[in-house]
Amino acid sequence: MATVDIIRPKPTSELRSFVEAYSHQKIAHCYQCGKCTAGCPVAYAMDLAPRQVMRALQLGIEEELKQSSTMWICFYCLTCSARCPQEIDIARIMEALRLATNKGKPTPTQESIKLFHDLFIRSVKYWGRVYELGLGLAYNLLGKHPLARIEIVPGMLSRGKLVFLPHRAKAANEIKRVFARVELLRKETTEPRGEKS
């Protein structure tokens, strides 16, 4: 006889409380229409689609969220937030989940996605654009797979798709100021505030 796993929803959870306090979004307002998932350009690569993340938060199913890599795959393009008929800022919820992970609560199963995310952001912050060769080398070395995809490098170099030396974007200083402002705002909002009135 097959066994059936029964999900017992929890009305509250530590993760949901943190996410709602940080994002100022009402998770209970999501009625699972699926427009967030339908519009997401990277939903195909996610283990939990945005709609499923919302449902897991509603049901207090933290284990699936702790093991998910969805929050790190999210582009933060705001398509989900723009399409939500309940005006829930789902991208902000993804950001809150990232912050919860960085605080040592859940851990994504695919650490390599978080590593790539962090290195990508660091490259843009420093150069004003992505330095692809440096990003690839750092990702392979820090991810402990130094020769992964090495066979494609010569062809990419010969076609000019990769360059040996990085160059700074014209707007690099402007981009640095944006990062500094974001960091300041993050420090101001690290401690969850009260809910929106």
C-alpha positions in Angstrom: 0.0 0.0 0.0 1.4 3.4 -0.9 1.9 5.9 1.8 0.8 9.5 1.6 2.6 12.4 3.1 0.2 14.7 4.9 1.1 18.3 5.0 0.0 20.0 8.3 -0.1 23.7 7.7 1.2 25.9 10.4 -0.5 29.3 10.7 2.7 31.0 11.7 6.4 30.2 11.3 9.6 32.0 12.2 10.5 32.3 8.5 7.1 33.7 7.5 7.1 36.2 10.4 10.6 37.4 9.3 9.6 37.7 5.6 6.4 39.6 6.3 8.1 42.0 8.8 11.0 42.7 6.4 9.0 42.9 3.1 5.9 44.5 4.5 3.8 42.2 2.3 0.7 40.2 3.4 1.4 36.6 2.3 -2.2 35.6 3.1 -3.5 37.9 0.4 -2.0 35.6 -2.3 -4.9 33.5 -3.8 -2.7 31.4 -6.1 -3.7 32.8 -9.5 -0.3 31.9 -10.9 0.3 35.1 -12.8 3.7 35.5 -11.0 4.9 32.2 -12.3 3.4 32.7 -15.8 5.3 35.9 -16.2 8.6 34.9 -14.6 11.4 34.7 -17.2 13.4 32.1 -15.1 10.6 30.0 -13.7 11.7 27.1 -15.9 15.0 26.9 -13.9 13.4 27.1 -10.5 12.8 24.1 -8.3 9.9 26.0 -6.7 8.0 28.5 -8.9 7.1 31.9 -7.3 3.5 30.7 -6.8 4.8 27.7 -4.9 7.1 29.8 -2.8 4.1 31.9 -1.8 2.1 28.8 -1.0 4.9 27.2 1.1 5.1 30.5 3.1 1.3 30.4 3.6 1.3 26.8 4.8 4.4 27.3 7.0 6.3 24.6 5.1 9.8 25.8 5.8 11.8 22.7 4.9 11.0 23.1 1.2 12.0 26.7 1.3 15.2 26.0 3.2 16.2 23.5 0.5 15.1 25.7 -2.5 17.4 27.6 -4.7 14.6 29.8 -6.2 15.5 32.9 -4.2 19.0 32.9 -5.7 17.8 32.3 -9.3 15.3 35.2 -9.1 16.5 38.1 -11.3 14.5 40.6 -9.3 13.1 41.9 -12.5 9.8 42.7 -10.8 7.6 41.0 -13.4 5.9 38.9 -10.7 5.2 42.0 -8.6 3.9 44.0 -11.6 1.5 41.2 -12.6 0.1 40.4 -9.2 -3.6 41.3 -9.0 -3.3 41.6 -5.2 -0.4 44.0 -5.6 1.9 41.8 -3.6 5.6 42.6 -4.1 6.8 39.1 -4.6 10.2 40.2 -5.6 10.5 41.9 -2.2 9.6 38.6 -0.6 12.4 36.8 -2.6 14.8 39.5 -1.3 13.6 38.8 2.3 14.2 35.1 1.8 17.7 35.9 0.6 18.3 38.0 3.6 17.0 35.2 5.9 19.4 32.8 4.2 22.3 35.2 4.7 21.4 35.4 8.4 22.0 31.7 8.6 18.4 30.5 8.8 17.6 28.4 5.7 20.4 27.0 3.5 19.9 26.6 -0.3 20.6 23.2 -1.6 22.6 24.6 -4.5 25.3 26.6 -2.8 26.9 27.2 -6.3 23.9 29.4 -7.3 24.5 31.7 -4.3 28.2 31.8 -5.0 27.5 32.8 -8.7 25.0 35.4 -7.5 27.5 36.9 -5.0 30.4 36.9 -7.6 28.2 38.5 -10.3 27.1 41.3 -8.0 30.7 41.9 -6.9 31.9 42.1 -10.5 29.2 44.7 -11.4 29.9 46.6 -8.2 33.7 46.8 -8.9 33.8 47.2 -12.7 30.4 48.7 -13.4 29.7 45.7 -15.7 30.4 42.0 -15.6 34.0 40.9 -16.3 33.0 37.5 -17.7 36.5 35.8 -17.6 37.2 36.9 -14.0 33.7 35.8 -13.0 34.1 32.4 -14.6 37.6 31.9 -13.1 36.5 32.9 -9.6 33.3 30.8 -9.8 35.3 27.7 -10.9 38.0 28.1 -8.3 35.8 29.0 -5.3 33.2 26.4 -6.4 36.0 23.8 -6.4 35.6 22.7 -10.0 38.6 24.6 -11.6 38.5 23.0 -15.0 34.7 23.0 -15.6 33.7 24.1 -19.1 37.4 24.9 -19.9 36.9 23.5 -23.4 34.7 26.5 -24.4 37.1 29.2 -23.4 39.4 29.1 -26.5 36.5 29.4 -28.9 35.0 32.3 -26.9 38.3 34.1 -26.8 38.9 33.7 -30.5 35.4 35.1 -31.3 35.8 38.0 -29.0 33.1 36.8 -26.5 35.7 36.9 -23.7 38.5 39.4 -23.1 41.6 38.8 -21.0 41.7 42.3 -19.4 38.6 43.9 -17.9 37.5 47.4 -18.7 35.5 49.6 -16.4 32.2 50.9 -17.7 31.8 54.6 -18.3 29.1 54.7 -15.5 31.2 52.7 -13.0 31.4 55.5 -10.5 27.6 56.1 -10.8 27.0 52.3 -10.3 29.3 52.3 -7.2 27.1 55.2 -5.7 24.0 53.1 -6.4 25.5 50.1 -4.5 26.5 52.4 -1.6 23.0 53.7 -1.4 21.5 50.2 -1.5 23.9 49.2 1.3 22.8 52.2 3.4 19.1 51.3 2.8 19.8 47.6 3.7 21.4 48.6 7.0 18.4 50.8 7.8 16.0 47.9 7.1 18.0 45.0 8.4 15.9 45.0 11.6 12.3 44.2 10.7 10.0 47.2 11.2 6.3 47.1 12.0 3.8 46.2 9.4 2.4 48.7 7.0 -0.7 50.5 8.2 
